[in-house]
Amino acid sequence: MKHLLLLTILLSLALAPASAQRNRKRTATRTKARVTAKAPAKNNKQSAHETSSPIEQAQLALSLYDVATARDIIEKEMAVLTKKKQSTDHLDALLEQVQRIALKLHATEHIVIIDSVVCNKEDMLRFIQLNRESGRIDTYASTYHTTDKNGAMLYENELANKRYLAVPKGKNGALRLATSDKIGEQWSEPHLLTGLATNNLAQNYPFLLSDGMTLYFAATGPESIGGYDIFVTRSDGEDGSFLTPENIGFPFNSPANDYLLVIDELNQLGWFVSDRRQPKGKVCVYTFIPNATREVYGDQLSEKQLADRARIASIKDTWNKETAEAQKRLMALRAEKSKEGNQIVETFQFVIDDQRTYTQMSDFYAPEAKQKMTQWLQLSKNVKTDMVLLERLRDNYATAAAGQRQQLALSIKKLESTHYPQLQQLKQLEKDIRNAEITFK
């Protein structure tokens, strides 16, 4: 009940006027960000560069996939540093990242994301309900009954006679992908996969499709949008070598870390894991419907809509006529895993009336209420995530230099244009859920 009250308070604060949430000094600066960019307050004790550097401003714009604003901030700062005859190397690298994002944005894959769950990173595998016929994913430490400080992962095929795993190699101990075969009752020494790009700083999180050829994994390095990105490659013949891996792009990857992609071909469900917009130690496990062939949006969406799909602003925006059936398949898999004792049930507190407070999906009787509750849970996560990001943008606006405020104001307005309608939608969903459950017979 305390969690529900806390969520209600947070939502009401977000809807309330800014003057009710902050003291007068902060209100005077932050509320201006909603309307226009004006001169910074004269009495600021900290300079803009102490609390809001151009790199931070560019990274915030990138978190909204606003590549135009990010590029503009970086190029202006590069001009300033060049005039001062100072190095721009750190900005060159950031500008390259912006350019990679801009190129991949228009190739964003059109996928349907049916569910998402936020959990501790160490628990993420327990939220992936992979069918046994698709193999097994596990940590290196768990399978080999040892300690491992590298976070190495492995995939074992459905016959339990071949493994793809991450092992530390080289002077710096960076993780590299290797394979091991079961011979009799013993596993062979892992040997490195050939053909994978050697410029990856780290390789981990392998998963092989049932065709025995298509390998997904995560890696850091120059081809990544940011941190770990998910790549795909295919076996190139009987010698076991692989083709040059390709970055699978948006929405699977992001400027944050994107760790793992798994596909259950039997149930036509897939999962990928990301720490985008999550606090340290947390990840979001997304469930999606895999495409038979890659589909992109093309010219179907506006620039803003495309950016929202790429950053997964709302999974509901991706839903189509296949969503309901896919969610049923997911619930069936969860029920099966729950019987095995491997499933963590997502809990919440939702007040139906004075006598009833529900804490999990199985508490609902009305199918309509259960369906809308799924929407409510996802929308609640989006609202809380955007609320945190909005606060960060406003904080940076309050201390930013005059030249940066106009760009920040645009980013704030852009996020507000989706955030406040979602708050209203959340309230309406609450009413609809209660009405559906109360009137159900």
Secondary structure, DSSP 8 states (H G I E B T S, - for coil): -HHHHHHHHHHHHHHS-HHHHS-HHHHHHHHHHTT------TT-SS-HHHH--HHHHHHHHHHTT-HHHHHHHHHHHHHHHHHTT---HHHHHHHHHHHHHHHHHTT-B--EEEEEEEEEGGGGGGG----GGG-EEEEHHHHHTS--SS--EEEE-TTSSEEEEEEEETTTTEEEEEEEEEETTEE---EE-SSS-TT-SEEEEEEE-TTSSEEEEEEESTT-SSSSEEEEEEB-STT--B---EE--TTT--SS-EEEEEEETTTTEEEEEE-TT--TTEEEEEEEE--SS--B-TTSS-HHHHHHHHHTS-GGGG--TTHHHHHHHHHHHHHHHHHHT--------EE-SSS-EE-SGGG---HHHHHHHHHHHHHHHHHHHHHHHHHHHHHHHHH--HHHHHHHHHHHHHHHHHHHHHHHHHHHHHHHHHHHHHH--
